[in-house]
Amino acid sequence: AALSGVLSFDYSLASRTMFFDQNNRQWSQELLDIIGVPLEKMSQLTPSGIVLGTIQKDIARFTGLPENLQVVTGGHDHLCAAVAVGVFKQGQVLISTGTTENLTMALDAIPHIDFSQLKRSFSWGHHAIPERYYGMSGIYSGGYSLEWFLKLINEKYQYLKEMPQDIPKEISLFFPYLLGADYDGARGAFINLEGKMEKADLTKSLIISLGFEYKDLWDIMAQNLNIRVERVTNVGGGTQNDFWMKVKAAVLNEKILVPQDKEGSCKGAAILAGIASGLYKEPEDAYRKTFHLAKIYEPDPDLRESLLPWYRLYLELRDDIRHLNEKIKIIQTGRRK
């Protein structure tokens, strides 16, 4: 609105509000009535990547930008990053590793989900590419868990490059719920601690466990969305952690592409503008012309085989940890009264 003078809200961001009618691509009158917000107070809805108009003259003069500059609608940050790395057709997957480790699976159509069979929750909505959709979930405290632990052991990120890269014989399973999870009262935990374990063992155990948690999310989403994964791309600061990336590729049993570009969301928004202005013919054309590969992580079968028993145990203990957290919550609730 500040740039063009046109109030607008794109479908990908509207999908995150819980007030968007996904089928009809309009604000839900029923849900707005519940919270008492008149429909006329809501901004107009638009797809991502369309021209809203030209920049307002006073803004152009203030910034030095040309007065004929077109203003184009953007999108949700993760979905703009998906545009930048070519994740907009079913079978294409984006991993975004930051404070939260996000998982985005591109969809060709609105999904049909049997919620009675859904073991873990995830969201879905409109992609930043028109006529495309997404499924999205993630670990709330993915990168955050690693930052938290490095702070505890008084180490910097350089330590992750210097520590031995072998897999510990005994893994201390870590449940990364430092910022909560998909149920109320979730808290983090380490299981299978031994006195002979050193900080490198615990650091690697934490990273391996993040891979296990992610694998569980991954399988549930792929199964419920009927996804056959064809290409996986990982962006974000976590891609600089070689150990984490090798573990992730092995646990997911997927080849993972890492692009050279570090600012995926900004680049994706720029690509949307390029498509709208005619610089690119369509999203696939933009992807071919702008994507630059930095590295590929192939799944190591031996590493995968060594971690598989631990992953199975992780899944069993995850239910037990939830039961314990629910007991703790009862005590906490009682103390607050």
N, C-alpha and C positions, 0 to 999 in steps of 0.2 A: 504494500500500500504506500509506503514512504517513497519508493522509487517511481511507481507508475501512477499512483493515485487510485488504483483499483484494489478494493478489498477482495482477497481470494484465499481459498484453502484447497490444497490439492488432495486428491483421493488417497494417496499413500499416507499423508499425515492425518487425514480425517479417519482413516482406518484404525488409528491408535487412540481415538477419543472415546470409543464405545457408543457414540451417538450417530454413527454413519450406517445407513441402510446399504449394505454391500450389493444387494441384488439390483436395486433401483438407482444406485449412485446418487443418493440425496440424503439430507439430514432426516433422521427418524423423528417424525412428529410425536409418536408414542413415547419415546424416551425423553424428548425435550419437555413434554407435558409433565412427566414424572418429576423433573427437577425444576419446573416452573420457568423455563427459558423460552420466550417467544421466538418463533421461527425467523421473524424479520430481524432479529438481533444477530443471526448467524451470517457469516461471510458466504459469498457465492462459492460453489464447489466447481473445481476445474480439474482436468487431468494434469499430470506433470508434463513439462516440455511443450507448453503452448505459449504463444505470444500474447501477453496481456495488453500491451500498448508500448508507447515510447516513454522514455524517462521524462519526469516533470522538469520544466525549464529551469526552475529555481535550484533543483538538485543538480542539474547539469552544470549550471554556472558555478555552484558551490564546489563541486568535485572536479570540474574541468573536463567532464565526459561530454561527448558529442550529443547534441540535442536530438538527433535521430536514432539514438541508441535504443534498441528493442529490449524490453523487460520480459523475461520468460519465467514461467512457474518452475520451481524446483521440486524437492521431495524429501522424504524421510532420510536421515543421514545414512543408515545402513543400506537402504534401497538405492540411494545415489551411488554408494560404494559398489553395490551389485551391478549397476549400469556400467561403471568404470571397468569392471573385470569381466563383463560379458555374461553375468548370471541373470538371465531373464527368460529362459526357456526351461520347461520341465526336464529334470535330470541334472540341471546345473545347480551347484551348491556354493554358498559363500560362508567362510568362517572368518569372523572378525575378532581378533584377540586383543583385548584391552583390559580395563578394569573389570568389565563384564565380557565373558567370551560368548559372543553371539553366534547363532546358527540360523541362516536364511536359506530356505529351499525354494527355488522358483517353481511356479505352477502355471499351467496353461489355462486352467479354468477354476471356477469356485469349487472348493473341495466339498465332498460329502463325507462327513465324519460321524461315526457311531460313538457318541459321547459316553454311552454306557460301558464301552470297552476301552476307554481312554485311561491309561495308567498314569500319565503325567500330562499336565496342561501345556498348551502352546497356543499362540495366536496365529491368525491369518488375515489377509486383507489385500488391497489393491497395490500392485507394484508401481514404481515410478515410470515404468514403460506401459503405456495404455494397452488395455485388453490382456494384461498379464497380472498374475497374482503371486502371493508368497505365503509360506508357512514360516514362523519365526519362534525361536526359543533361545535359551542360553543359560550359562552358569553366572549367577549374579555376581559372584566374587571370584571369577577366574584369575585374571591378572592381579586383582586385589589380594588374593590369598598369598600369592608369591611375594608381593611387595611387603605384606604383613610379616611373613616369615623371615625375609631378608633383614627387615628392621629388627626383629627379635634376636637374630644371630649377629647383628651388627656388621652386615655385609652389603656391598653394592652389587649392581648387575654384572660387573666384571667377574664376580665370583662364579657365576653360572658358566662362564667360558673356561675358567681355570679348574673347576672341580673335575674329578675323574668321571668319564662318561659311561663306565660300565654299569650294569643293572645290579642292585644289591640282591644277595641271595634271599634275605628276609626283607619283605616290604612292609612298612608301617602304613596301613591304609588310612588315608585322610579324607574326611567328608567335608567338602568346601562350602559350608553353609554359614560363613562368617557374616554375610549380609542377608541371611534368610534363604529360603528355597520355595518350592511350589506347595508348601503347606505351612500353616500357622505354627509358630514356635520353633522352627528349625534352627539348630545351632550346629557349629562345626565340631569335629572330633578327630583325634588320632587313635587308631586301634593297632594293637600288636607292637607296642614299644618294648625295646630291650635296652638294658643298661649299656651294652657294648656298641650301640648305634651312635654314629657321629653325625655332625651337621650335614655332611654330604649325603649320607644315607637318608636322612629325613627330608632334605631338599628334593632329592630325586624321587622319594616316595610320594611327596606332595604333588610333584609334576605328573607322575604316573597316575595318581588318583584323579587328578583333573582330567586326564585322558579317559579314565573309566567312567566318570560322571558324564562326560561329553558323549561317549559312546552310547550310554543308556538313552540320553535325550535323542541322539541321532537315530537309533533303531526305532524308537517309538514314533518319531515324526515320519520317517521314511515308510514305515508300515502303514500308519493311518492315512497318509497322503498318497499311498500307492506309488512311491517314487522309486525309480530305477536310476541310481546315481551314475552319471556319465562323466562329469568333470567337477573337480573340487578346487577352489581357489581360496587361499588364506591371506588376509591383510591384517595390518595392525602391528604394534610394537612387539608382540609376542613372537612374531616370525623371526626375530633376531636371536631367539633362544634355540640353538641347534638341537639340544637334547630334547626339549619339549616337542619340537617339530618331528623328530624321528620317532618318538614315542607315539605321538598323535597319528602319524601315518601308519604305524604298525597296529595300533589298537583299532583304528577305524578300518584298516585293511584297504586303504585308498591312496592313490597317487595324489599328492597335494602340490598345486602350483603356487608359487609366491611371486607376485609382480614386483617390478623395480619401483614403481610409484608408491610413495608413502602416504599421500593425501588422497585416498580413494574417494571420500565423500565429496570433496571440493571438485575433484576431477569429474566425477559423475554428474554433478550439477552443471559443469561447463559443457559436458557432452550433450546434456539435454538442451542447453542453449544452442549448441552447434546443430543439433537435429532440427530444432524449431526454425533456425535461420537459414537452413538449407546447406550448411557446411558439410553435413553428412546425409546420405540418402535415407538411412534407417539405422537402428541400434547395432545390428550386426556389422554394418559398414564402419561405424564409429569404433567398435571393438577391434576389428581387424587393423585399423589404421593407428590406433593409439595404445594398444596393450603391448607392454614390453616385459618379457619374462626374466626374472632374476635367478630363480632356482626351482628345482623339482625335488620333492622328497618322495622316494619310492618306499612302499611298505616292506620292511625286513621280515621275511617269514620266520626266521629263527627267533627274533625278538618277539614277534607276535605269539609264537608258540610258548615262549617262556612266561609271557604275561597273561595268557588265557586263563590258567587256574586262579590267579589272583583276581582277575576280572569277575569270574563266576562267584568267588567269595565276596567280592565287593557288592554285587547285586543282592546276595543273601543278607549281608550285614546292613545294607541300606534300609531295609524294612525294620530291622532291629533298632537301628539308630533313630528312626522315626518314632518307634514305640517309646524309647527312652526319652526323647525330646518332649513327647506328649506328657509323660510323667513329670518331667521337670517343669513344664508349663503349669501344671496343676499346682505345684508347690509355689511357683512364682506368683500365680494369680491369687493364691490364698494369703501370701505375705503382703500383697498390695492392699488387701481389704483390711 
